Amino acid sequence: MKIVSRNEELLRDALSCIPQPSSRTSLASCNKLIRFEDISAAAFKIQSGVQKTPCMYSRLSKQYGMDIYLKKEFLQYTGSVKERGVLYLLMSLPQEQQRKGVIVASDSNFSMAVAYHASELRVPVSVIVPTGTAPARVRMCRDYGAMVISYGTTAKDSQVHARRLAQENGYLYLEEEDSAVYLSGLGTVGLEMYEQVPKLDAVIFPAGGHCGLLAGSAAALKHLNPHISVIGVESESFPVLQQSLKAGHPTDDQACNNHHFYGDVSGVCFGSNSLQLTGKLVDKVVAVREEDILLSMLRLLEYERATVDAEGAIALAALVAGKLPELKGKRVAVVICSGNLELHLLQQCIARALTLDNRVCRFSLVISDCPGDMSKLLEVLAREEARVLDIKQERTFVTSELFTVEVICTVETRDKIHTAQLRNALLERYPTTAWTER
């Protein structure tokens, strides 16, 4: 006898057959009921292939006035939660298709997960990427065991080529979608968190266009405890999920930013299944600014020694930005889902975040070009315990009095209060000090 809970009824309503676009030639979405049993079966099947990542109490808890537990999915082998859905997807393929192989066309976390797990399962795998793809990503996919081909200047060029190769060679063309199998694999995150942290009040997930993690995990959590609040977080710059929920169908946000900093959070809403589940089971979706995401990355680096990308930091950004005051004093789990930040972006992100946090600042002032005046300025900075990062002198294009020098100085301070103290000390000694606003 099968017992159907109220949550399964909600899931059945959410996943009543939704027609799929005929242009999608990848693995067909199975628009069947995603039951709790499906997620449990996925957890059992993939347990030997993915990490059961820790969900640990964070030192950030005191700073934000709640018990914060971080689900560290960036510790997966490829640095992304996408491994869960990908592995279950690949293991569910018919043996004949596993023998022929699969092909993907992007340099995303999804593609890296396919490259790794297909190779581990001895499934032939090819990855088609645009010619402008970062060399590190290309090398990573090859190290995982995939055959990587650079083709075309855009993602669309790569996709067209991949589809052609799939048709000619019998490969299965995979792209990230919201099939029942893929969502069940991603939903194992919710199942694990419920086991790891007792008496949860809320769980915060990254959202954006690719909201499969949010939808699948919400299905697991709401079945186990309908009172757990499930919250999604996306970027203010492209609130694709909020727009799609309002419209009642997936929408293409023309404002989506293709900069690699945003990763998958800036993608278009990719499926009706995920959207329907989100509308039925998710309690709230909030949007955060780019500045909040950068500060979240900085907090994770400093307090957790975790180097994550925008997708990994965006869930915590809702707390950093003060978007969820109702969670004060509650027990909250936050999913840190991805740690694939490209090295050339790391330094830029940290530098920008320190500026936003009022810990790196710049000012300019004019002093006389006489021996000893520069040393007096440095004495003031030393007395105020400011660390000088950079100092420049401009003599030729100074518009003030003759025989003066404009000094442009970048310094590091402890926090906002220390910055204000330094500013007051400089204005007292040098009234013409001009502060560079961020």
C-alpha positions as CSV (number, residue, x, y, z in Angstrom):
1,M,0.0,0.0,0.0
2,K,1.3,3.4,-0.9
3,I,0.7,6.4,1.5
4,V,0.6,9.7,-0.3
5,S,1.3,12.7,2.0
6,R,0.0,16.2,1.5
7,N,3.4,17.3,0.2
8,E,3.3,14.6,-2.5
9,E,-0.1,16.0,-3.5
10,L,1.4,19.4,-3.9
11,L,4.2,17.9,-6.0
12,R,1.8,16.0,-8.2
13,D,-0.1,19.3,-8.8
14,A,3.2,21.1,-9.6
15,L,4.3,18.5,-12.1
16,S,1.1,17.8,-14.0
17,C,2.2,17.2,-17.6
18,I,3.9,20.3,-19.1
19,P,4.6,20.2,-22.8
20,Q,8.3,20.6,-23.7
21,P,9.6,22.6,-26.6
22,S,10.2,20.4,-29.7
23,S,13.6,22.0,-30.3
24,R,15.1,20.3,-27.2
25,T,17.0,17.3,-28.5
26,S,18.7,16.4,-25.2
27,L,17.5,13.8,-22.7
28,A,13.7,14.1,-22.6
29,S,12.3,15.5,-19.4
30,C,10.1,13.0,-17.6
31,N,7.2,15.2,-16.3
32,K,6.1,12.6,-13.7
33,L,5.6,13.2,-10.0
34,I,8.8,13.8,-8.2
35,R,8.2,11.9,-5.0
36,F,10.2,11.9,-1.9
37,E,11.0,8.2,-2.7
38,D,12.6,9.4,-5.9
39,I,15.0,11.7,-4.0
40,S,15.7,8.9,-1.5
41,A,16.5,6.5,-4.3
42,A,18.8,9.0,-5.9
43,A,20.6,9.5,-2.5
44,F,21.2,5.8,-2.2
45,K,22.3,5.4,-5.8
46,I,24.9,8.2,-5.9
47,Q,26.2,7.9,-2.3
48,S,29.4,6.2,-3.4
49,G,30.1,8.8,-6.2
50,V,29.6,12.1,-4.5
51,Q,30.7,13.6,-1.2
52,K,28.3,13.8,1.7
53,T,29.4,17.4,2.3
54,P,29.5,18.8,5.9
55,C,26.8,21.3,7.1
56,M,28.8,23.1,9.7
57,Y,28.0,25.8,12.3
58,S,29.5,29.1,11.1
59,R,31.5,31.7,13.0
60,L,29.3,34.2,11.1
61,S,26.4,33.3,13.3
62,K,27.2,35.9,16.0
63,Q,27.7,38.7,13.4
64,Y,24.2,38.2,11.9
65,G,22.3,37.2,15.1
66,M,21.2,33.7,14.1
67,D,22.5,30.1,14.1
68,I,24.0,29.7,10.6
69,Y,25.0,26.3,9.2
70,L,26.9,26.2,6.0
71,K,26.3,23.3,3.6
72,K,29.6,23.2,1.8
73,E,28.8,21.8,-1.6
74,F,31.8,23.5,-3.1
75,L,33.8,20.6,-1.6
76,Q,32.6,18.2,-4.3
77,Y,35.3,16.9,-6.6
78,T,34.5,19.4,-9.4
79,G,33.6,22.2,-6.9
80,S,29.9,22.2,-7.6
81,V,26.6,20.8,-6.4
82,K,25.7,19.9,-10.0
83,E,27.6,16.6,-9.6
84,R,24.6,15.2,-7.7
85,G,22.1,15.6,-10.5
86,V,24.6,14.8,-13.2
87,L,25.7,11.5,-11.6
88,Y,22.2,10.3,-11.1
89,L,21.3,11.3,-14.7
90,L,24.3,9.4,-16.2
91,M,23.6,6.3,-14.0
92,S,20.0,6.3,-15.2
93,L,20.9,6.2,-18.9
94,P,20.3,2.9,-20.8
95,Q,23.5,0.8,-21.1
96,E,23.4,1.1,-24.9
97,Q,23.5,4.9,-24.6
98,Q,26.3,4.7,-22.0
99,R,28.3,2.7,-24.5
100,K,27.8,5.2,-27.3
101,G,28.6,8.3,-25.1
102,V,27.4,11.7,-24.3
103,I,28.3,15.3,-25.4
104,V,27.8,18.7,-23.8
105,A,28.4,22.2,-25.1
106,S,29.5,24.8,-22.5
107,D,32.2,25.5,-20.0
108,S,29.8,25.6,-17.0
109,N,29.8,23.6,-13.7
110,F,27.3,21.3,-15.3
111,S,29.7,20.4,-18.1
112,M,32.6,19.8,-15.8
113,A,30.5,17.5,-13.7
114,V,29.5,15.6,-16.8
115,A,33.1,15.3,-17.9
116,Y,34.2,13.9,-14.5
117,H,31.4,11.5,-13.8
118,A,31.0,10.2,-17.3
119,S,34.7,9.4,-17.3
120,E,34.4,7.7,-13.9
121,L,31.5,5.6,-15.3
122,R,33.5,4.8,-18.4
123,V,31.0,6.6,-20.6
124,P,32.7,8.3,-23.6
125,V,32.3,12.1,-23.1
126,S,33.0,15.1,-25.3
127,V,32.8,18.8,-24.3
128,I,32.5,21.5,-27.0
129,V,33.5,25.0,-25.8
130,P,33.8,28.4,-27.5
131,T,37.4,29.4,-28.5
132,G,37.4,32.1,-25.9
133,T,37.0,29.7,-23.0
134,A,39.5,30.1,-20.1
135,P,42.4,27.8,-20.6
136,A,42.1,26.6,-17.0
137,R,38.6,25.3,-17.7
138,V,39.6,23.5,-20.8
139,R,42.5,21.9,-19.0
140,M,40.3,20.9,-16.1
141,C,37.8,19.1,-18.4
142,R,40.6,17.3,-20.1
143,D,42.1,16.3,-16.8
144,Y,38.7,14.8,-15.8
145,G,38.9,12.6,-18.9
146,A,36.7,14.3,-21.5
147,M,37.6,15.0,-25.1
148,V,37.5,18.8,-25.4
149,I,36.9,20.6,-28.7
150,S,37.1,24.4,-29.1
151,Y,34.6,25.5,-31.8
152,G,33.0,28.8,-32.6
153,T,33.1,32.2,-30.9
154,T,29.8,31.9,-29.0
155,A,28.0,29.4,-26.9
156,K,25.4,29.0,-29.6
157,D,28.1,28.0,-32.1
158,S,29.3,25.3,-29.8
159,Q,25.8,24.0,-29.1
160,V,25.0,23.8,-32.8
161,H,28.2,21.9,-33.4
162,A,27.6,19.6,-30.5
163,R,24.1,18.7,-31.7
164,R,25.5,17.9,-35.2
165,L,28.1,15.6,-33.7
166,A,25.5,14.0,-31.5
167,Q,23.3,13.3,-34.5
168,E,26.2,12.0,-36.7
169,N,27.8,9.7,-34.0
170,G,24.9,8.6,-31.9
171,Y,25.9,10.6,-28.8
172,L,23.3,11.8,-26.4
173,Y,23.4,15.6,-26.3
174,L,23.0,16.8,-22.7
175,E,22.2,20.2,-21.5
176,E,21.1,21.3,-18.0
177,E,17.4,20.9,-17.8
178,D,14.8,20.0,-15.2
179,S,14.1,16.3,-15.9
180,A,12.7,14.4,-12.9
181,V,16.0,12.4,-12.7
182,Y,18.2,15.5,-12.6
183,L,16.0,17.3,-10.0
184,S,15.9,14.2,-7.8
185,G,19.7,14.1,-7.7
186,L,19.9,17.8,-6.8
187,G,17.2,17.2,-4.2
188,T,19.5,15.0,-2.1
189,V,21.1,18.2,-0.8
190,G,17.8,19.0,1.1
191,L,17.7,15.4,2.4
192,E,21.2,15.6,3.8
193,M,20.7,19.0,5.4
194,Y,17.6,17.8,7.2
195,E,19.6,14.8,8.6
196,Q,22.7,16.9,9.6
197,V,21.0,19.9,11.3
198,P,18.1,19.1,13.7
199,K,15.3,21.6,14.2
200,L,15.9,23.7,11.1
201,D,13.8,26.8,10.8
202,A,14.9,27.9,7.3
203,V,17.1,26.9,4.4
204,I,18.5,29.4,1.9
205,F,19.4,28.4,-1.7
206,P,20.9,30.1,-4.7
207,A,18.2,30.6,-7.3
208,G,18.5,32.6,-10.6
209,G,17.7,31.0,-13.9
210,H,19.0,27.5,-13.0
211,C,16.8,26.9,-10.0
212,G,16.8,23.1,-10.1
213,L,18.7,22.9,-6.8
214,L,16.1,25.1,-5.1
215,A,13.2,23.2,-6.6
216,G,14.5,19.7,-5.9
217,S,15.7,20.4,-2.4
218,A,12.4,22.1,-1.6
219,A,10.6,18.9,-2.6
220,A,12.6,16.9,0.0
221,L,12.5,19.5,2.8
222,K,8.8,20.2,2.5
223,H,8.0,16.5,2.6
224,L,10.1,16.0,5.8
225,N,8.8,19.2,7.5
226,P,6.4,21.5,5.9
227,H,7.2,24.2,8.5
228,I,10.8,24.7,7.3
229,S,11.0,27.9,5.4
230,V,12.6,27.5,1.9
231,I,14.1,30.7,0.5
232,G,15.7,31.4,-2.9
233,V,18.2,34.2,-3.7
234,E,19.0,35.7,-7.1
235,S,20.7,38.8,-8.5
236,E,18.9,42.2,-8.7
237,S,20.6,42.6,-12.1
238,F,18.6,39.8,-13.6
239,P,15.7,38.6,-11.4
240,V,14.8,35.8,-13.9
241,L,13.1,33.6,-11.4
242,Q,10.9,36.3,-9.9
243,Q,9.9,37.5,-13.4
244,S,9.1,33.9,-14.4
245,L,7.0,33.2,-11.3
246,K,5.1,36.5,-11.9
247,A,4.5,35.6,-15.6
248,G,3.6,32.0,-14.8
249,H,6.1,30.6,-17.4
250,P,9.8,30.6,-18.0
251,T,11.0,34.0,-19.4
252,D,14.2,35.1,-21.1
253,D,15.6,38.1,-19.3
254,Q,17.3,40.2,-22.0
255,A,19.4,42.0,-19.3
256,C,21.3,38.8,-18.4
257,N,25.0,39.5,-18.0
258,N,27.3,37.0,-19.7
259,H,30.3,38.0,-17.5
260,H,31.9,34.9,-16.1
261,F,31.7,36.3,-12.6
262,Y,28.0,35.5,-12.4
263,G,28.2,31.9,-13.7
264,D,24.9,30.0,-13.8
265,V,23.0,32.5,-11.6
266,S,22.6,34.8,-14.7
267,G,21.1,32.2,-17.0
268,V,17.6,32.1,-18.4
269,C,14.9,30.1,-16.6
270,F,15.4,26.7,-18.1
271,G,12.3,24.6,-17.3
272,S,8.7,24.6,-16.4
273,N,9.1,21.7,-13.9
274,S,11.5,23.7,-11.7
275,L,9.3,26.8,-12.0
276,Q,6.2,25.0,-11.0
277,L,7.9,23.3,-8.1
278,T,9.3,26.6,-6.9
279,G,5.9,28.3,-7.1
280,K,4.3,25.6,-5.1
281,L,6.9,24.8,-2.5
282,V,9.3,27.8,-2.0
283,D,8.2,30.4,0.6
284,K,10.2,33.4,-0.6
285,V,12.5,34.6,-3.4
286,V,14.7,37.7,-2.7
287,A,17.2,39.6,-4.9
288,V,20.6,40.9,-3.9
289,R,23.0,43.4,-5.4
290,E,26.4,42.6,-6.9
291,E,28.0,44.5,-3.9
292,D,26.2,42.1,-1.5
293,I,27.6,39.1,-3.4
294,L,31.1,40.4,-3.2
295,L,30.9,41.1,0.5
296,S,29.5,37.6,1.0
297,M,32.5,36.2,-0.9
298,L,34.8,38.2,1.4
299,R,33.0,37.0,4.6
300,L,33.3,33.3,3.5
301,L,37.0,33.8,2.7
302,E,37.8,35.4,6.0
303,Y,35.6,33.4,8.4
304,E,35.4,30.0,6.7
305,R,38.6,30.0,4.5
306,A,36.3,29.2,1.6
307,T,37.1,30.6,-1.8
308,V,33.8,30.5,-3.7
309,D,32.3,32.1,-6.8
310,A,29.2,34.3,-7.2
311,E,26.9,31.3,-7.4
312,G,28.4,29.9,-4.2
313,A,28.1,33.2,-2.3
314,I,24.7,34.4,-3.4
315,A,22.7,32.6,-0.8
316,L,24.7,34.0,2.1
317,A,24.5,37.4,0.4
318,A,20.8,37.6,1.5
319,L,21.9,37.6,5.1
320,V,24.8,40.0,4.5
321,A,22.4,42.5,2.9
322,G,19.9,42.2,5.7
323,K,17.2,41.0,3.4
324,L,15.8,38.4,5.8
325,P,15.3,40.1,9.2
326,E,12.6,37.6,10.1
327,L,15.3,34.9,10.6
328,K,17.0,36.7,13.6
329,G,17.4,34.2,16.4
330,K,16.5,31.2,14.1
331,R,18.4,28.1,13.0
332,V,19.3,28.6,9.4
333,A,21.1,26.5,6.8
334,V,22.8,28.2,3.8
335,V,23.9,26.3,0.7
336,I,27.3,27.2,-0.6
337,C,27.0,25.4,-3.9
338,S,30.0,26.3,-6.0
339,G,33.7,27.2,-5.6
340,N,34.9,27.5,-9.2
341,L,36.1,31.1,-9.2
342,E,38.5,31.8,-12.0
343,L,41.9,32.9,-10.7
344,H,42.0,36.1,-12.7
345,L,38.8,37.2,-11.0
346,L,39.9,36.3,-7.5
347,Q,42.1,39.3,-6.9
348,Q,39.6,41.7,-8.5
349,C,36.8,40.4,-6.3
350,I,38.8,40.6,-3.1
351,A,40.0,44.1,-3.9
352,R,36.6,45.4,-4.7
353,A,35.0,43.7,-1.7
354,L,37.6,45.3,0.7
355,T,36.7,48.7,-0.8
356,L,33.0,48.1,-0.4
357,D,33.6,47.0,3.2
358,N,35.4,50.4,3.9
359,R,38.7,48.7,4.6
360,V,40.6,50.0,1.6
361,C,40.3,53.7,0.9
362,R,42.0,56.4,-1.1
363,F,42.5,60.1,-0.5
364,S,44.5,63.0,-2.0
365,L,45.9,66.1,-0.5
366,V,48.4,68.8,-1.3
367,I,51.6,69.5,0.7
368,S,54.5,71.7,0.2
369,D,57.4,70.1,-1.8
370,C,59.9,70.6,1.0
371,P,62.1,68.0,2.8
372,G,60.3,66.5,5.8
373,D,56.6,67.2,4.7
374,M,56.1,63.7,3.3
375,S,57.6,62.1,6.4
376,K,55.1,64.1,8.5
377,L,52.2,62.7,6.5
378,L,53.5,59.2,6.9
379,E,53.8,59.8,10.7
380,V,50.2,60.7,10.8
381,L,49.3,57.5,9.0
382,A,51.5,55.5,11.3
383,R,50.0,57.1,14.4
384,E,46.5,56.2,13.1
385,E,47.7,52.6,12.4
386,A,46.7,52.8,8.7
387,R,48.6,50.5,6.4
388,V,49.9,52.2,3.2
389,L,49.2,50.2,0.1
390,D,50.2,52.7,-2.5
391,I,51.4,56.3,-2.6
392,K,52.0,58.6,-5.6
393,Q,53.2,62.1,-6.0
394,E,52.1,64.5,-8.8
395,R,54.1,67.7,-9.3
396,T,53.7,68.6,-12.9
397,F,49.9,68.9,-13.2
398,V,49.2,70.4,-9.7
399,T,46.8,73.3,-10.1
400,S,47.4,74.8,-6.6
401,E,50.4,76.9,-5.5
402,L,53.9,76.5,-7.0
403,F,56.3,74.2,-5.4
404,T,53.6,72.0,-4.0
405,V,53.0,68.3,-4.6
406,E,49.7,66.4,-4.7
407,V,49.9,63.1,-2.8
408,I,47.5,60.3,-3.8
409,C,47.5,57.6,-1.2
410,T,45.7,54.2,-0.9
411,V,45.5,52.7,2.6
412,E,44.1,49.8,4.4
413,T,42.1,50.1,7.6
414,R,40.4,47.7,10.1
415,D,36.8,48.7,9.5
416,K,34.4,51.5,8.9
417,I,35.0,53.1,12.3
418,H,38.8,53.1,11.8
419,T,38.3,54.7,8.4
420,A,36.3,57.5,9.9
421,Q,38.9,58.1,12.6
422,L,41.6,58.3,10.0
423,R,39.6,60.7,7.9
424,N,39.0,63.1,10.8
425,A,42.7,63.0,11.7
426,L,43.7,63.9,8.2
427,L,41.2,66.7,7.8
428,E,42.4,68.2,11.1
429,R,46.0,68.3,9.9
430,Y,45.3,68.8,6.1
431,P,41.9,70.6,5.6
432,T,42.1,70.2,1.8
433,T,42.1,66.4,2.0
434,A,39.8,65.0,-0.7
435,W,38.4,61.5,-0.1
436,T,37.7,59.3,-3.1
437,E,34.2,58.0,-2.7
438,R,33.7,54.4,-3.8
